[in-house]
Amino acid sequence: MLLLTVAILALHAPRALAHGYVSQVLIDGNMYMGNSPGHYEGPSPIRTVTTDGPVQNTSASDLACGVGAGPAQLNAVARPGSVVNITWVSGSGGNWPHEVGPVLTYLTACGNISCVGFNTSGARWFMIAQAGKNADGVGWVQQDIMEGSNFNVTLPDNLAPGGYLLRNEIIGLQNAMTPGGAEFFPSCTQLRVIGNATGVPPTNDTVLLPGAYSATDPSILVDAYTNPNASYVFPGPPIATLMNAPPASAPVSEYYDDWRHDDEQPVMYRGPAGTVVAGDRRSKDFPVFVPMVCRGCKHGKLWQRRLCAYLC
Ligand SMILES: [Cu+2]
């Protein structure tokens, strides 16, 4: 009888529970596939969550990078000013399922060249983009994602080189009129930013996550429907002042130059078909896709020190 009751309850579970995750990220022409929630399918710079469901406790450590997110195996190469193109999808297939609430993007420095293994506990995050309502003041940017658009965010023009976690967060406000109802969907992508810029955010511009949000913030405990024309005040810190600084005076040196004289060795990442592929970055025609197998990071050759340090 108990089993029957459970079965009936399951049948009547609301379908509105569909959620989602980041399936892939495109940076400077390179596509990085993510893993679906709870399923390891291959190396990725996108930290894999264990479920497509939201974080709802603003004090939970999962607020940093999503439910159960652990370190990922790769770092995606980016430059100051790179556009990061992020694809959000539904966990049950198809487009991202929600439309009400902001899309926020943060960075934190991993403190060394690689974010592989970086623990977000105590990390200082700074805001680089806030997307709320569209120009009509009623619809949300998130609605564009639901309708199939990817989300684009531009890295700071003067961002100093190094390892960074990019935290792109959709907040679902569809149930936010009751305490604990807001749904946070953070997703973290490990970046290796190259170049010769010098910008780092003042500590004043950084926050802890969890720490920056409270369940009773007017941007988190909010009825987004009763007055749809109301302007929305973003949670978290303002856009970091780093975003207002001019770009580095000299253009970013080509990544290819960084290792042109090394042994010939393509860079490994995950290709559009979800397979591990490689591009020969010494070619200006990159990406050139060549199937390969990662040779591991233990070897002491120069290319391995430079590449595997952030690829493996
Ligand atoms: Cu959902």
Residues whose N, C-alpha, C, O or C-beta is under 5 A from the ligand:
A	BS01	CU	A16 L17 A18 H19
